Amino acid sequence: MAHTLSAEMVASVHSIEVSAGQRVDPGAVIVVLESMKMEIPVLAETGGTVLDIFVAAGDVVREGDALASIG
């Protein structure tokens, strides 16, 4: 079952730290968001394989937008 990581606030995507197909452990940094000049890492809540990344660096995301999925 896939787990989807979502943005918790309006922010811009500063960087993507993983690629689709990569194995990650719980707590791994998946995406780094930037809001009000602060960098906010989005961490994997579960381990597994990154199935898809839904954003690119420079994108603006809103609260609840899907960032990536891990299965």
VENRA-V204674 format. One record per pair of residues at least 12 apart in sequence whose ideal C-beta (glycine too) atoms are under 10 Angstrom apart, sorted by sequence separation. I is the first residue (numbers start at 0). J is the second residue. D is the distance in whole Angstrom. If there is no record, write none. Layout:
BEGIN
I;J;D
I;J;D
END
This chain:
BEGIN
16;28;5
17;29;5
28;40;5
29;41;5
30;42;9
53;65;5
54;66;5
15;28;10
16;29;6
17;30;8
27;40;10
28;41;7
29;42;7
30;43;10
52;65;10
53;66;6
54;67;8
14;28;9
15;29;8
16;30;7
26;40;10
28;42;6
29;43;5
51;65;9
52;66;7
53;67;6
15;30;6
16;31;6
27;42;7
28;43;8
29;44;10
51;66;10
52;67;5
53;68;8
14;30;7
15;31;8
26;42;5
27;43;5
51;67;7
52;68;8
13;30;8
14;31;5
25;42;8
26;43;6
50;67;8
51;68;5
12;30;6
13;31;4
14;32;9
25;43;6
26;44;8
49;67;6
50;68;5
51;69;9
12;31;8
13;32;6
14;33;9
23;42;9
24;43;7
25;44;7
26;45;10
27;46;8
41;60;10
49;68;8
50;69;6
51;70;9
10;30;10
12;32;6
13;33;4
23;43;5
25;45;6
26;46;9
29;49;7
48;68;10
49;69;6
50;70;5
10;31;10
11;32;7
12;33;8
13;34;9
24;45;9
25;46;5
47;68;9
48;69;7
49;70;8
10;32;4
11;33;5
23;45;9
24;46;5
25;47;9
27;49;9
30;52;8
32;54;9
47;69;5
48;70;6
9;32;9
10;33;6
11;34;7
23;46;6
24;47;9
29;52;8
30;53;10
33;56;10
46;69;8
47;70;5
6;30;9
8;32;8
10;34;4
13;37;10
14;38;9
16;40;8
22;46;8
23;47;7
30;54;7
43;67;9
45;69;6
4;29;6
7;32;8
9;34;7
10;35;9
13;38;6
16;41;9
22;47;7
23;48;8
31;56;9
41;66;6
44;69;8
45;70;9
4;30;7
6;32;7
8;34;6
9;35;10
13;39;8
14;40;10
17;43;8
22;48;5
23;49;6
30;56;9
32;58;10
34;60;10
41;67;8
43;69;6
7;34;10
8;35;10
10;37;9
13;40;9
21;48;7
22;49;8
32;59;10
6;34;10
10;38;10
20;48;7
21;49;5
30;58;10
32;60;7
10;39;7
12;41;10
19;48;9
20;49;7
19;49;5
20;50;8
30;60;9
8;39;8
10;41;10
17;48;10
18;49;7
19;50;7
20;51;10
21;52;10
7;39;8
17;49;5
19;51;6
6;39;9
16;49;10
19;52;6
7;41;8
15;49;10
18;52;7
32;66;8
6;41;8
17;52;7
5;41;9
16;52;10
30;66;5
4;41;6
15;52;6
29;66;7
30;67;6
4;42;8
29;67;5
4;43;7
15;54;7
29;68;10
4;44;7
12;52;10
15;55;7
29;69;8
2;43;8
4;45;10
15;56;6
2;44;6
12;54;5
14;56;6
27;69;9
2;45;5
11;54;10
12;55;7
13;56;7
14;57;10
15;58;10
1;45;10
2;46;10
12;56;5
13;57;9
23;67;10
25;69;10
0;45;10
2;47;7
4;49;10
11;56;9
12;57;6
1;47;8
11;57;7
12;58;5
23;69;7
0;47;10
1;48;10
3;50;9
11;58;7
12;59;8
22;69;10
2;50;9
3;51;9
4;52;10
5;53;10
6;54;8
10;58;10
11;59;5
12;60;6
19;67;9
21;69;10
1;50;6
4;53;9
10;59;7
11;60;8
19;68;9
1;51;8
3;53;8
9;59;7
10;60;6
17;67;7
9;60;7
10;61;9
15;66;9
16;67;10
6;58;10
8;60;9
9;61;5
10;62;9
12;64;10
15;67;8
17;69;9
6;59;10
7;60;10
8;61;8
9;62;6
6;60;4
8;62;6
10;64;10
12;66;8
5;60;9
6;61;7
7;62;6
8;63;10
9;64;9
5;61;10
6;62;6
7;63;8
5;62;8
6;63;7
7;64;10
5;63;5
6;64;5
5;64;6
6;65;8
7;66;10
5;65;6
6;66;6
4;65;7
5;66;6
3;65;5
4;66;5
5;67;9
3;66;8
4;67;5
3;67;7
4;68;7
2;67;9
3;68;5
4;69;7
1;67;10
2;68;7
3;69;8
1;68;5
2;69;5
3;70;10
1;69;7
2;70;7
1;70;4
0;70;7
END
